[in-house]
């Protein structure tokens, strides 16, 4: 009876958190850092290791396509690597009914170390913590449907350092998990164009920031496979001082105007669906 009550309470709490994350993701402002599209946070890594000598390979789709690999080298230590690619063209209809194309050439990779444990022997709860670093490249265009008028283009690179904590629960073929990631991001110069024919790129210098990324996931376990859905949000912790230089023309002469601003990295929704397969010599029912 107590176990059923606990399970119902966990489901109720998870549903409340899911609704909160959905609300934040859909009501979040669209302006990300200096320009929309400059921040491309990856999904959280959530393998939920239970024993040594297991390799989790997860292929997912969300912000493009990604691959997560995580290997437990001992009963408590793990190493991981991820890669993300968001490339190609997609089309959307604006609020005013205009057809807009998005051309993206975004990619990134991360790697790091993890520590996992159970709070007690025989517990169904799994705990993990990870530290890692990564590098990301952003090159995103927005065009009108005729492909002759450029709405915007953003080009930049940035480093991503992070610490993450995961807590998961397994019951039969079901797995629930909550996670939080603290991210530090340091950008190279951000180049932004809003009119390819008339203006040179605007330049944002000195952009960095810290974001808190809470997330939750649900998985269905079948043999060595895990079918997983993840939902979360990336929240900026504060604004930072940056310098933005804009290039315009007056009577045929180029005019550069520099402005000091305070900006943050924006609120960004996180989502991922993935299929994970577990390889392991000592694997029983992980």
Phi, psi and omega in degrees: 000315180297320181294321178295320179296319179296318180296318179296322179294320178297318179296320179296315179296319180295321178296320178296317179295319179300315180296323178295314180296320177299317180297315180296317183296320184276334181263000182294147177294149184277350184276113182254125183042223183290320179221153181296131177100356182281340181250121184232072184294137177280164173295156178286146176273123186220066182287330183056068176293149178234341181201168185285168176057040174240136177246120176260122176243120186235123177251125187223169176225138180187267172272070189088206179251146179215161177228125177246128175237132180216129183235130178272107184278342177210190181292347183222344185254142180221155172237152182215159174211144178224155174219141182229138178223125176231093188228144177119187184245141174221157182238145177220160176258127180285174178297337180264007177087005179278142175276124181237134177258145176242119173254123183234145172220064183257141175204163179192166179209150178221166175198159179173197185238153179221160176228130182230153181196168172249142181294336179203154179299133180080002180289147176274357180270139179237132181238141180216151169220143185225147168233143183197176179214155180203170180230136184228143178240137181233128173213099189233130178246150169231124181236155164286165187300331181284354176063017179252345182240119181274122176282314179194158172216134179236130177227130178191172172224150176208156174265147182230112174250139185207157169234140186220147175231134179238142173227123183232156178227136178241138175215111184056241182264012183247144179220127175244147179212145172240145183212157174216136180234131174257118188245137170247129184233132180233118185265147157286183178302141177259122180257129185228128177241138175236000175201102187296329186281331191246333190237148168280164181298139166288153184232127174252123183245147175081019182281130173205177178175174175230133179235148173254127187240089173280147180206161174221158180214155172231139180227144170252126184261131177216111185054234181272002184261150173228120178260115195234141170237134183234138179221136180197191180207146177253122187244126178289143181267334180193171175264156178231158179278130177228167176240123181245127179249123180249138180251123175230178179231139177225116182055039177085356179259144179280132181236125178253127179238126181250134183227135175272132182224167170240122185223161173233178186273000172086167176261125185228132176284146179240135177206146181202138167241134186214161172238124181247141174237138182251124173256139177186136179287325183257015186288135176249283180227049181272000000 
